[in-house]
């Protein structure tokens, strides 16, 4: 599943081609309801956590969520696509460019004022994210979750996926299997602030890094911990069986 920084980079790539341009064609083959009119202006392309939004001047917004399978591509009109057209879930075309969303499981359109906002916490990929609200939501919404799954809950805060979940917990030396109910307000704040710092540091181009040389634990199963030398472990965790990586010594339960 793409992390929030990936979606923000995608929005930054699409925005120069689409924003401010008149819509010449739109295709949403699996979406019912209204469509922007041809000739409307594309107001903005933006990321809200893991959601990518395209705002149209007529008051509608196209929202996509990539989950494990989706991706946005940008092509010159007439350029050969890298994936088959049968996988296209949304096509947004302007003069000279077409943005294509492939295989996204969530594609919907609705009024700009409401779509994609009701259930999302502060976006940690933005420098002005309200950490106080995220800390409060952590305390009220985490319930019986482990702390790792609480960090993935986009109602608490947007942007954290499997990579940053594992990296943040290693950086703060917290076991991913610790019950979220045991996490006091001070530690909640440290975890969310660390997540915001790491996400913001990776919004630009280049390889994702959280420590010098790359990542601390993610996809490093069996390799030595960068802090203590113990072998990194991994296992599936939570309702959706997502991969978690941790150091058994630095993050002892």
C-alpha positions as CSV (number, residue, x, y, z in Angstrom):
1,X,0.0,0.0,0.0
2,X,1.5,3.4,-0.9
3,X,2.4,5.6,2.0
4,X,1.3,9.2,2.3
5,X,4.6,10.5,1.0
6,X,4.1,8.4,-2.2
7,X,0.6,10.0,-2.8
8,X,2.0,13.5,-2.2
9,X,4.7,12.9,-4.7
10,X,2.1,11.6,-7.2
11,X,0.0,14.7,-6.7
12,X,3.1,16.9,-7.2
13,X,3.8,15.1,-10.5
14,X,0.2,15.4,-11.8
15,X,-0.4,19.0,-10.7
16,X,1.8,20.8,-13.2
17,X,0.2,19.0,-16.1
18,X,-3.5,19.2,-14.9
19,X,-4.0,22.2,-12.6
20,X,-5.4,25.2,-14.3
21,X,-6.2,23.4,-17.5
22,X,-9.6,22.8,-19.1
23,X,-11.0,19.3,-19.0
24,X,-11.2,17.7,-22.5
25,X,-12.2,14.2,-21.6
26,X,-13.0,12.2,-18.5
27,X,-13.7,8.4,-18.1
28,X,-14.9,6.8,-14.9
29,X,-16.1,3.4,-16.1
30,X,-17.1,2.0,-12.7
31,X,-18.4,5.2,-11.0
32,X,-22.0,6.2,-11.0
33,X,-23.3,9.7,-10.6
34,X,-22.4,13.1,-11.8
35,X,-19.4,14.0,-14.0
36,X,-17.5,17.3,-14.4
37,X,-18.5,18.9,-17.7
38,X,-16.0,19.1,-20.6
39,X,-14.5,22.6,-20.5
40,X,-14.5,22.9,-16.7
41,X,-11.2,23.9,-15.2
42,X,-9.2,21.6,-13.0
43,X,-8.7,23.6,-9.9
44,X,-6.1,21.5,-8.0
45,X,-4.6,18.1,-7.6
46,X,-3.9,17.3,-4.0
47,X,-3.1,14.6,-1.5
48,X,-4.9,14.0,1.7
49,X,-3.0,11.3,3.5
50,X,-3.3,8.3,1.2
51,X,-6.2,9.8,-0.9
52,X,-5.5,11.6,-4.1
53,X,-8.1,14.3,-5.0
54,X,-8.7,16.2,-8.3
55,X,-10.9,19.2,-7.9
56,X,-13.0,20.6,-10.7
57,X,-14.3,24.1,-11.1
58,X,-17.9,22.9,-11.2
59,X,-17.7,21.9,-7.5
60,X,-17.0,18.2,-7.9
61,X,-13.9,16.3,-6.7
62,X,-12.6,12.9,-7.9
63,X,-11.2,10.9,-5.1
64,X,-9.0,7.8,-5.4
65,X,-7.4,5.5,-2.8
66,X,-4.7,3.2,-4.1
67,X,-4.6,0.6,-1.3
68,X,-2.4,-2.3,-2.5
69,X,-3.0,-2.2,-6.2
70,X,-3.6,1.3,-7.5
71,X,-1.3,3.7,-9.3
72,X,-1.6,7.0,-11.2
73,X,0.4,7.4,-14.4
74,X,0.8,10.6,-16.5
75,X,1.2,10.3,-20.3
76,X,1.3,12.6,-23.3
77,X,-1.9,12.2,-25.3
78,X,-1.2,9.4,-27.8
79,X,1.6,7.9,-25.8
80,X,1.5,4.2,-25.2
81,X,0.4,3.2,-21.7
82,X,2.5,1.0,-19.6
83,X,-0.5,-1.0,-18.4
84,X,-3.6,-2.4,-20.2
85,X,-6.6,-0.1,-20.8
86,X,-8.8,-2.7,-19.1
87,X,-7.1,-1.8,-15.8
88,X,-8.0,2.0,-16.1
89,X,-10.4,3.1,-13.4
90,X,-10.1,6.8,-14.2
91,X,-8.9,8.9,-17.1
92,X,-8.6,12.7,-16.8
93,X,-7.5,14.4,-20.0
94,X,-6.4,18.0,-20.8
95,X,-4.7,19.5,-23.7
96,X,-1.6,17.4,-24.3
97,X,-1.8,15.2,-21.2
98,X,-3.8,12.3,-19.8
99,X,-3.7,11.1,-16.2
100,X,-4.7,7.5,-15.8
101,X,-5.5,5.7,-12.5
102,X,-4.9,2.0,-12.8
103,X,-6.4,-0.7,-10.6
104,X,-7.4,1.6,-7.7
105,X,-10.1,-0.2,-5.6
106,X,-11.6,3.2,-4.4
107,X,-12.7,5.7,-7.1
108,X,-15.5,8.0,-6.3
109,X,-16.7,11.5,-7.1
110,X,-18.8,14.0,-5.1
111,X,-19.0,17.6,-3.9
112,X,-15.7,19.1,-3.2
113,X,-16.8,20.5,0.2
114,X,-17.5,17.0,1.7
115,X,-15.7,14.2,-0.2
116,X,-12.9,12.4,1.5
117,X,-12.9,14.5,4.7
118,X,-15.4,13.2,7.2
119,X,-13.4,10.3,8.6
120,X,-9.8,11.4,8.1
121,X,-7.5,12.6,10.8
122,X,-4.8,15.3,10.3
123,X,-2.5,14.7,7.3
124,X,1.0,14.1,8.7
125,X,2.5,14.8,5.2
126,X,1.8,18.5,5.8
127,X,3.9,20.7,8.1
128,X,0.8,22.3,9.7
129,X,-0.9,19.0,10.6
130,X,-2.7,19.4,14.0
131,X,-0.8,16.9,16.2
132,X,-3.0,17.8,19.2
133,X,-6.1,16.5,17.3
134,X,-4.2,13.4,16.2
135,X,-3.1,12.7,19.8
136,X,-6.6,13.1,21.0
137,X,-8.0,10.8,18.3
138,X,-5.4,8.2,19.1
139,X,-6.6,8.2,22.7
140,X,-10.3,7.9,21.8
141,X,-10.2,5.7,18.6
142,X,-7.4,3.2,19.1
143,X,-9.6,1.0,21.3
144,X,-8.3,-2.6,21.5
145,X,-5.8,-2.2,18.7
146,X,-2.1,-2.8,19.0
147,X,0.0,0.4,18.7
148,X,1.1,-0.7,15.2
149,X,-2.4,-0.9,13.9
150,X,-3.4,2.3,15.7
151,X,-0.7,4.1,13.6
152,X,-2.3,2.8,10.4
153,X,-5.7,4.0,11.4
154,X,-6.3,7.0,9.0
155,X,-9.1,8.3,11.3
156,X,-6.4,9.1,13.8
157,X,-3.9,10.6,11.4
158,X,-3.4,10.3,7.6
159,X,-0.3,9.2,5.8
160,X,1.3,6.3,7.8
161,X,1.5,2.9,6.1
162,X,3.5,-0.3,6.8
163,X,6.9,1.3,6.1
164,X,6.5,4.3,8.5
165,X,4.6,2.2,11.1
166,X,7.6,-0.1,11.5
167,X,10.2,2.7,11.2
168,X,8.5,5.0,13.7
169,X,8.1,2.3,16.3
170,X,11.7,1.3,15.9
171,X,12.9,4.9,16.3
172,X,10.9,5.3,19.5
173,X,11.8,1.8,20.7
174,X,8.2,0.7,21.1
175,X,7.1,-2.9,20.5
176,X,4.6,-3.0,17.7
177,X,2.5,-5.5,19.7
178,X,2.0,-3.2,22.7
179,X,-1.7,-2.4,23.3
180,X,-2.5,1.1,22.2
181,X,-4.4,1.6,25.4
182,X,-1.1,1.5,27.3
183,X,0.4,4.3,25.3
184,X,0.2,7.5,27.3
185,X,-0.3,11.0,25.9
186,X,3.4,11.8,25.9
187,X,4.3,8.7,23.9
188,X,1.4,9.2,21.5
189,X,2.7,12.7,20.7
190,X,6.2,11.4,20.2
191,X,5.1,8.7,17.8
192,X,2.9,11.0,15.7
193,X,5.5,13.8,15.7
194,X,8.2,11.3,14.6
195,X,5.8,10.0,11.8
196,X,5.3,13.5,10.6
197,X,9.0,14.3,10.6
198,X,9.8,11.2,8.6
199,X,7.0,11.7,6.1
200,X,7.9,15.3,5.5
201,X,11.6,14.4,5.0
202,X,10.6,12.0,2.2
203,X,8.2,14.1,0.1
204,X,10.9,15.0,-2.5
205,X,12.4,12.8,-5.2
206,X,14.9,10.0,-4.4
207,X,15.1,6.9,-2.3
208,X,13.0,6.8,0.9
209,X,15.2,7.0,3.9
210,X,14.5,7.1,7.7
211,X,18.1,6.5,8.9
212,X,21.4,7.1,7.2
213,X,21.7,4.5,4.4
214,X,18.0,3.7,4.0
215,X,15.5,2.1,6.3
216,X,16.0,0.9,9.8
217,X,13.9,-2.3,9.9
218,X,11.3,-2.4,7.0
219,X,12.0,-5.4,4.7
220,X,15.3,-6.1,6.6
221,X,14.1,-9.4,8.1
222,X,17.1,-11.4,9.3
223,X,19.6,-8.6,8.9
224,X,21.3,-6.9,11.8
225,X,19.6,-4.1,13.7
226,X,21.3,-0.8,13.0
227,X,21.3,0.0,16.7
228,X,22.1,-3.3,18.5
229,X,23.0,-5.9,15.9
230,X,20.1,-8.3,16.7
231,X,18.4,-9.9,13.8
232,X,15.3,-8.0,12.5
233,X,12.1,-10.0,12.7
234,X,8.8,-9.8,10.8
235,X,5.3,-11.2,11.0
236,X,1.8,-10.5,9.8
237,X,-0.2,-8.4,12.2
238,X,-3.7,-7.1,12.6
239,X,-7.1,-7.7,11.0
240,X,-5.6,-7.2,7.5
241,X,-2.4,-9.3,8.1
242,X,-0.1,-6.5,7.2
243,X,3.7,-7.0,7.5
244,X,5.4,-5.6,10.6
245,X,9.2,-5.4,11.1
246,X,10.9,-4.9,14.4
247,X,14.0,-5.5,16.5
248,X,13.3,-7.9,19.3
249,X,15.9,-6.4,21.6
250,X,15.4,-2.6,21.0
251,X,11.6,-3.1,21.0
252,X,11.1,-5.7,23.6
253,X,7.6,-6.2,24.9
